[in-house]
Amino acid sequence: MPYKPKRPCRYPGCPRLTDGTYCEEHAKLVRRHYEQFTRGYSTSKRYGRAWKKIRDRYVRKHPLCEQCLKEGRYVAVEEVHHIIPLSEGGTNDESNLMSLCHSCHEKIHKGRGDR
């Protein structure tokens, strides 16, 4: 049975011929890029079931965005924010949590310079 003819690698500027879409070198690069940027991160890998329980309990107690409430607006909570991030030694204690809408959460992280 004859083989399919090889085709050029689809990576821009690569002259190698391959059986698949990309040559071996660029297949690894494209796969890593896909995992890192296209798929995003999985919250279950980062936080887990215990965090979901803490978060749900906090959202029940604080159903509105705390930043918007200070400005007199009533916006439903979308995210629970750690005031001191876990990576900097913060905890999941209620005194370290804040309920926020998506836009307020983005503003805080943009101000911190980590997004």
N, C-alpha and C positions, 0 to 999 in steps of 0.2 A: 504494500500500500504506500503510495507516495506521500511525502511530507508536505505540509503547507509551506509556501515560500516565506522566508523571513522578511519582516518589514522594518523600516527605520524606527528607532526609539522616538516616542512622541515628546520627549523633553526638548525644549527649544535649544537648538544648536548642537545636539548630540548626533554624531554620525554613525553610531553603532547599529547593527542589525539585531533584531530580537524576535523570539517566537510570540511574546506577549505584547502588551501595550508599551512597557518601558523596559530598558535594559536593567540588569541586576542592580547596578549602582544607583540609578535614578528611581527604581521601584522602591528601594528602602527610603530614599529621601522624600518621595511623594507620600508614602505611607505615614512617615513620621509627621510630616506637615499636616496631613489629614487628621491624625489623632490629636495633634496639638491645637490646631486652629479651627478646623471645621466642626469637630464634634464637641468641643468645649470640655469642661470638667464634669464629672459625675458627683453630685452632692452626696450620694450614698458612700462613695469612696472617701470623701473628705470628712464628713461628719458622722453618718451612721444613724441607726435607729434611736439611740439614746437622745441625740440632738433633736430629732424630729419630735419626740415626746415633749422635750423641754420647750421647743419652739411653739408647738401647738398649745401647750398650757399657757405660755406667755401671751400668745395671740388672743386666747379667750379672755384673759384679764385686761388686755390693752388692744381693743379692736380697731383703734384709729391711729393714724400716723402722729407721733408725738411732736415732730417738728412743725407739721401743718397746724396742729392744735394750738401751738404757741402763737401762730399767725392768724388764728381765728377761722381756719378752714377745716372742714370735716372730710377727710380722705381715708378710705379703708386701708388697713395695713396690708402690705404685700411681702415685706421682708423683715426679718429680725436681725438687728445689727449688734455686733459686739463693740462696745465703747472702747475697751482695750482689747485689741485682737488676740486671738489664741496664740498666734505666733510670737507675740510680745509678752506672753505671760498672763494674759487675761483668762477668765474662767467663764463657765456657763451659768454663774450665779445671776439671779434676777437683777441685782444692782449693777451688773455689767452689760445688761441687755437694753435695747431700745427698739420699739416697733416703728417702722418707717414705710412710706410708700416708695416705689421704685425710683422716682426722680430725686427724692431727698437722700436716698441711699447712695445714688450715683454722685450727687453733689459732695457728700461727705468723703467718699473715696477719691474723687477727683481732687478735692482740697488737700487730702493726705498725700497725693501723688503716687498712689499705688494702682491706678488704672489709667 
